[in-house]
């Protein structure tokens, strides 16, 4: 029976009769059906059973971090521009969304989140200008400077937090189709679906961009920028477009993180350098240059603390701080492991597993 199950995953009978069919995202029928099944489960089944704990501890962090990881992967994995400013760009999206929510209370929250992404894209282009002259370690330092500058700016200029005495920003209640999606009365299932729709849209856009002309120019710059320029790739357009698209996605993640997930943030605590490193670790473990790798890395680093807390603290009675230290040790060890053994991360392991299923029982 196991052999019969494995033989389902084959290209036999999956022939193409047009260029459109040959260029499909999922050329194997089994992959398409699995993709549709995942969408049905995520959109129609999970909302019926989730509660506040699972939404706040698992689903919302996974969805939002996946959007941020896809954004960083566009810039670092596909275009080869190293960035350590993800936390700062998420803060731009969060504060832009907050200012728009308070200035235009009658506008739908959906447009506020998108506008937060657009503002972040403009800021990303501005800080992406140094990439035209510097790269590698020096570009990483420049984006790290952007991280500290943006956090300092939002802390020191009272206009950004509407002159609040505490310096904290809080999301006012906003509704979608008559139901609260932000604020203390928001429904768990609606918050989940709201973020899920954004993730589906971001993943679809990213997948199509990376498979088209734009994605090929990004990868040409990543692999060898001088050779790419010789064959006609415009480095200015390629690098700045990567910064714009990446920052747009990261800004959306920051807006959702503030308005839908936390509801209230203080920039130094929530969007500090730790946030930048966390998203970077996600794409390293998940796989650089892979949309699926962004999702896998986000899922892994969101689920790991939850599992450790439930098993070590809840089950074995370990102190919370000891479990947190063990989490850092495990993440560090995994990063070293993937950098040495499998630089392409979980996405490559998944590809190898599918390849073995396709070729079974023949030897490799």
QUIQUIMO-V600843 format. One record per pair of residues at least 24 apart in sequence whose C-alpha atoms are under 10 Angstrom apart, sorted by the first residue. I is the first residue (numbers start at 1). J is the second residue. Records with the same first field share a line. If there is no record, write none. Layout:
I = J + J
//
This chain:
3 = 357 + 360 + 361
5 = 357
6 = 356 + 357 + 358 + 359 + 360 + 361
7 = 357 + 358 + 359 + 360 + 361
8 = 357 + 358
9 = 354 + 355 + 356 + 357 + 358 + 359 + 360
10 = 354 + 355 + 357 + 358 + 359 + 360
11 = 358
12 = 358
23 = 211
24 = 211
25 = 204 + 207 + 208 + 211
39 = 196 + 200
42 = 192 + 193 + 196
43 = 192 + 193 + 196 + 197
44 = 193
46 = 189 + 192 + 193
47 = 188 + 189 + 190 + 191 + 192 + 193
48 = 189
49 = 189
50 = 188 + 189 + 192
51 = 187 + 188 + 189
52 = 187 + 188 + 189 + 192
53 = 188
54 = 188 + 192
55 = 188 + 189 + 191 + 192 + 261
56 = 188 + 191 + 192 + 261 + 262
57 = 261 + 302 + 303 + 305 + 306
58 = 299 + 302 + 303 + 305 + 306
59 = 191 + 192 + 193 + 195 + 196 + 299 + 302 + 303
60 = 188 + 191 + 192 + 193 + 194 + 195 + 196 + 256 + 257 + 260 + 261 + 262 + 302
61 = 192 + 195 + 253 + 256 + 257 + 261 + 262 + 298 + 299 + 301 + 302 + 303
62 = 195 + 196 + 199 + 295 + 296 + 297 + 298 + 299 + 300 + 301 + 302 + 303
63 = 192 + 193 + 194 + 195 + 196 + 197 + 198 + 199 + 200 + 253 + 256 + 257 + 295 + 298 + 299 + 302
64 = 195 + 196 + 198 + 199 + 249 + 250 + 252 + 253 + 254 + 255 + 256 + 257 + 260 + 261 + 298
65 = 199 + 250 + 253 + 254 + 256 + 257 + 275 + 278 + 279 + 282 + 294 + 295 + 297 + 298 + 299 + 301 + 302
66 = 199 + 202 + 203 + 249 + 250 + 253 + 279 + 282 + 283 + 291 + 292 + 293 + 294 + 295 + 296 + 297 + 298 + 299 + 302
67 = 195 + 196 + 198 + 199 + 200 + 201 + 202 + 203 + 246 + 249 + 250 + 251 + 252 + 253 + 254 + 256 + 279 + 291 + 294 + 295 + 298
68 = 199 + 202 + 246 + 247 + 248 + 249 + 250 + 251 + 252 + 253 + 254 + 276 + 279 + 280 + 282 + 283 + 294 + 295 + 298
69 = 246 + 249 + 250 + 253 + 278 + 279 + 280 + 281 + 282 + 283 + 284 + 286 + 288 + 291 + 293 + 294 + 295 + 296 + 297 + 298
70 = 199 + 202 + 203 + 206 + 207 + 246 + 249 + 250 + 279 + 282 + 283 + 288 + 289 + 290 + 291 + 292 + 293 + 294 + 295 + 298
71 = 202 + 203 + 206 + 242 + 243 + 244 + 245 + 246 + 247 + 248 + 249 + 250 + 251 + 252 + 253 + 279 + 291 + 294
72 = 242 + 243 + 245 + 246 + 247 + 249 + 250 + 276 + 279 + 280 + 282 + 283 + 288 + 289 + 294
73 = 206 + 242 + 246 + 279 + 280 + 282 + 283 + 284 + 286 + 287 + 288 + 289 + 290 + 291 + 293 + 294
74 = 206 + 207 + 209 + 210 + 215 + 218 + 219 + 242 + 243 + 244 + 245 + 246 + 247 + 249 + 288 + 289 + 290 + 291 + 294
75 = 218 + 222 + 239 + 240 + 241 + 242 + 243 + 244 + 245 + 246 + 247 + 288 + 289
76 = 218 + 222 + 242 + 243 + 246 + 280 + 283 + 288 + 289
77 = 218 + 219 + 222 + 283 + 284 + 287 + 288 + 289 + 290 + 291 + 294 + 344
78 = 210 + 215 + 216 + 217 + 218 + 219 + 220 + 221 + 222 + 223 + 242 + 288 + 289 + 290 + 291
79 = 210 + 215 + 216 + 217 + 218 + 219 + 220 + 221 + 222 + 223 + 225 + 238 + 239 + 241 + 242 + 243 + 289
80 = 135 + 136 + 218 + 219 + 220 + 221 + 222 + 223 + 224 + 225 + 239 + 242 + 288 + 289
81 = 128 + 131 + 134 + 135 + 136 + 137 + 139 + 140 + 143 + 218 + 221 + 222 + 239 + 242 + 243
82 = 131 + 135 + 136 + 137 + 138 + 139 + 140 + 141 + 142 + 143 + 280
83 = 128 + 136 + 137 + 139 + 140 + 141 + 142 + 143 + 144 + 146 + 147 + 243 + 276 + 277 + 280
84 = 139 + 140 + 141 + 142 + 143 + 144 + 145 + 146 + 147 + 273 + 274 + 275 + 276 + 277 + 279 + 280
85 = 124 + 127 + 140 + 141 + 142 + 143 + 144 + 145 + 146 + 147 + 148 + 149 + 150 + 247 + 271 + 272 + 273 + 275 + 276 + 277 + 280
86 = 143 + 144 + 146 + 147 + 246 + 247 + 250 + 251 + 254 + 271 + 272 + 273 + 274 + 275 + 276 + 277 + 278 + 279 + 280
87 = 144 + 146 + 147 + 148 + 150 + 151 + 250 + 251 + 254 + 267 + 268 + 270 + 271 + 272 + 273 + 274 + 275 + 276 + 277 + 278 + 279
88 = 120 + 143 + 144 + 145 + 146 + 147 + 148 + 149 + 150 + 151 + 152 + 154 + 250 + 251 + 254 + 267 + 268 + 270 + 271 + 272 + 273 + 275 + 276
89 = 117 + 119 + 120 + 121 + 123 + 124 + 143 + 146 + 147 + 150 + 151 + 246 + 247 + 248 + 249 + 250 + 251 + 252 + 253 + 254 + 271 + 276
90 = 116 + 117 + 120 + 147 + 150 + 247 + 248 + 249 + 250 + 251 + 252 + 253 + 254 + 255 + 256 + 257 + 258 + 267 + 270 + 271 + 272 + 275 + 276
91 = 116 + 120 + 147 + 150 + 151 + 154 + 250 + 251 + 253 + 254 + 255 + 257 + 258 + 265 + 266 + 267 + 268 + 270 + 271 + 272
92 = 116 + 117 + 119 + 120 + 121 + 123 + 124 + 150 + 151 + 154 + 247 + 250 + 251 + 252 + 254 + 255 + 267 + 271
93 = 117 + 118 + 119 + 120 + 121 + 123 + 247 + 248 + 249 + 250 + 251 + 252 + 253 + 254 + 255 + 256 + 257 + 258
94 = 120 + 169 + 171 + 250 + 251 + 252 + 253 + 254 + 255 + 256 + 257 + 258 + 259 + 265 + 267 + 271
95 = 119 + 120 + 154 + 160 + 161 + 169 + 251 + 254 + 255 + 258 + 259 + 265 + 267
96 = 120 + 160 + 251 + 254 + 255
97 = 171 + 251 + 252 + 254 + 255 + 256 + 258 + 259
98 = 160 + 161 + 162 + 169 + 170 + 171 + 172 + 255 + 258 + 259 + 264
99 = 159 + 160 + 161 + 162 + 169 + 171
101 = 171 + 172 + 173 + 174 + 259
102 = 162 + 170 + 171 + 172
105 = 172 + 173 + 174
106 = 174 + 175
107 = 174
108 = 174 + 175 + 176 + 177
109 = 173 + 174 + 175 + 176 + 181 + 182 + 259 + 260
110 = 174 + 175 + 176 + 194 + 198 + 256
112 = 252 + 255 + 256 + 259
113 = 198 + 251 + 252 + 253 + 254 + 255 + 256 + 259
114 = 198 + 248 + 249 + 251 + 252 + 253 + 255 + 256
115 = 248 + 251 + 252 + 255
116 = 248 + 249 + 250 + 251 + 252 + 253 + 254 + 255 + 256
117 = 244 + 245 + 246 + 247 + 248 + 249 + 250 + 251 + 252 + 253 + 254 + 255
118 = 244 + 245 + 247 + 248 + 249 + 251 + 252
119 = 244 + 247 + 248 + 251 + 252
120 = 243 + 244 + 245 + 246 + 247 + 248 + 249 + 250 + 251 + 252 + 254 + 255
121 = 240 + 241 + 242 + 243 + 244 + 245 + 246 + 247 + 248 + 249 + 250 + 251 + 252
122 = 243 + 244 + 245 + 247 + 248
123 = 243 + 244 + 247 + 248 + 251
124 = 240 + 241 + 242 + 243 + 244 + 245 + 246 + 247 + 248 + 250 + 251
125 = 239 + 240 + 241 + 242 + 243 + 244 + 245 + 246 + 247
126 = 240 + 243 + 244
127 = 240 + 243 + 244
128 = 236 + 239 + 240 + 241 + 242 + 243 + 244 + 247
129 = 236 + 239 + 240 + 243
130 = 240
131 = 235 + 236 + 239 + 240 + 243
132 = 235 + 236 + 237 + 239 + 240
144 = 273 + 276
147 = 271 + 272 + 273 + 276
148 = 268 + 272 + 273
150 = 267 + 268 + 271 + 272
151 = 266 + 267 + 268 + 269 + 270 + 271 + 272 + 273
152 = 267 + 268
153 = 267
154 = 266 + 267 + 268
155 = 266 + 267 + 268
161 = 266 + 267
166 = 266
167 = 265 + 266 + 267
168 = 264 + 265 + 266 + 267
169 = 258 + 259 + 263 + 264 + 265 + 266 + 267
170 = 258 + 259 + 262 + 263 + 264 + 265 + 266
171 = 258 + 259 + 260 + 262 + 263 + 264 + 265
172 = 259 + 263 + 264
173 = 259 + 260 + 263
174 = 259 + 260
181 = 259 + 260 + 261
182 = 256 + 258 + 259 + 260 + 261 + 262 + 263
183 = 259 + 260 + 261 + 262 + 263 + 264
184 = 260 + 263
186 = 260
188 = 260 + 261
190 = 260
191 = 256 + 259 + 260 + 261
192 = 260 + 261
194 = 256 + 260
195 = 252 + 253 + 256 + 257 + 260 + 261
198 = 249 + 252 + 253 + 256
199 = 249 + 252 + 253 + 295
202 = 248 + 249 + 252
203 = 249 + 291 + 292 + 294 + 295
204 = 291
205 = 245
206 = 245 + 246 + 249 + 290 + 291
207 = 290 + 291 + 292
209 = 245
210 = 289 + 290 + 291
214 = 238 + 241 + 242
215 = 242
217 = 242
218 = 242
219 = 289
278 = 331
281 = 331 + 332 + 334 + 335
282 = 331 + 335 + 345
283 = 344 + 345 + 346 + 347
284 = 334 + 335 + 336 + 338 + 339 + 343 + 344 + 345 + 346
285 = 331 + 334 + 335 + 336 + 337 + 338 + 339 + 342 + 343 + 344 + 345 + 346 + 347
286 = 335 + 338 + 343 + 344 + 345 + 346 + 347 + 348 + 349
287 = 338 + 342 + 343 + 344 + 345 + 346 + 347 + 348 + 349
288 = 343 + 344 + 345 + 346 + 347 + 348
289 = 344 + 347
290 = 344 + 345 + 346 + 347 + 348
291 = 347
292 = 346 + 347 + 348 + 350
293 = 344 + 345 + 346 + 347 + 348 + 349 + 350
294 = 345 + 346 + 347
295 = 346 + 347
296 = 345 + 346 + 347 + 350
297 = 345 + 346 + 347
300 = 331 + 346
301 = 327 + 331
304 = 330 + 331
//
